[in-house]
Amino acid sequence: MIRFSLLDLEAVPWDQVESCVDHLVFKSKAWFDFLGETQKLKPVILSVAKDDKIIGFFVGAGIRKGVRIVAGPFEGWTTPFQGLTFLEPISAQERIAIYGQLSKYCLQTIGCSFFQATDWHLTPEDMVGSGQSFHSVRGYRLDLTQDEEALFSGFSSACRRAIRKAQKSGVRVQESENIDQFITNYYDQLCEVFQKKGNKPTYSRSRVEALVRHLYGTGNLLLLESRSPDGNCIGTGIFPATKNLMQFWGGASFRSHLILRPNEILFWEAIRYWKKRGVLEFELGGRGAYKEKYGPEPYVRVQIIATRWPFLAVLKSLARKVYYGVRHWRGQGILEAGRQLLVPLKEDRGDGAEND
């Protein structure tokens, strides 16, 4: 029999949570310290016991957006995957069955009105016949268990040429030596990328500062910069990881130096860095056609949804569609006059920044 217990935040066994076989950096204490500072989130951590033995945990947070929500994660947290995590391997069907019981527990016992979990380890095919509501989450992944030669060969020919051109031009990629300057360079470059689309970044510089403050010292955050032959920073990338998964959280570069191809070589060095440290997979930060040049496989994962009232799921889906539609139209210079009407929906973006 499965039992859930809501843990006191002062007594969460983070060492045990982070020792789970399917652990991701987004389920770590450091990541929740980051979310607490930037999103004012209160973690919701539940133990999962079977026959009175703890077998895992639910890792998420509680928020209020008119109604109480328990999510792992929610849009706007710049966090892709959380949810259940287990001390020993567990089948997809067992995981899904536990989600069914967990969502009912959250709605009935914790008293939330909306439950959401986005799980890296479940696909839509796994959910067939479960009776649970879910949305599909799409993106690209790269298998890092391949050797470097196979990985490089999997890049498009144009991407390989770009990397060789950067190398021949004297572009070098290095870990940041000045963290404050890295943050300045990254955010300046990010603003330029979004300005090109007629938009502004979906998060502030302070969020980047908090991410670095809480994660960098753990060894689970790689800050890379591409430097021109004269030593100037022309591209930046942020790549958090634990052994199971690395992610492209954000990256940008100055348009004036794109001729030197700073982005492709930076991606390649990030892949090499985490592969050498035993990381198994690379999640490329969601969709974006430009990512296909790195030879990834498309993936589809699931976002499980449970609500006290079905109309809440409809309203949330509508708000997301309206927000992204407006950003697209603004990028085309069409709907600037209606901008202020949708400011509250700004938190509905959940992916990291991307440099198209």
Secondary structure, DSSP 4 states (H G I P E B T S, - for coil): -EEEEEPPGGG--HHHHTTSTT--GGGSHHHHHHHHHHH--EEEEEEEEETTEEEEEEEEEEEESSSEEEEES-TTSS----EEEESS---HHHHHHHHHHHHHHIIIII--SEEEEEETT--HHHHTTS--EEEEEEEEEEETTS-HHHHHHHS-HHHHHHHHHHHHTT-EEEE-S-HHHHHHHHHHHHHHHHHHTT---SS-HHHHHHHHHHHGGGT-EEEEEEE-TTS-EEEEEEEEEETTEEE--EEEE-GGGGGG-HHHHHHHHHHHHHHHTT--EEE-SS--GGGGGG-PEEEEEEEEEEESSTHHHHHHHHHHHHHHHHHHHHHTTS-GGGGGGGGGGGGG--SPP---
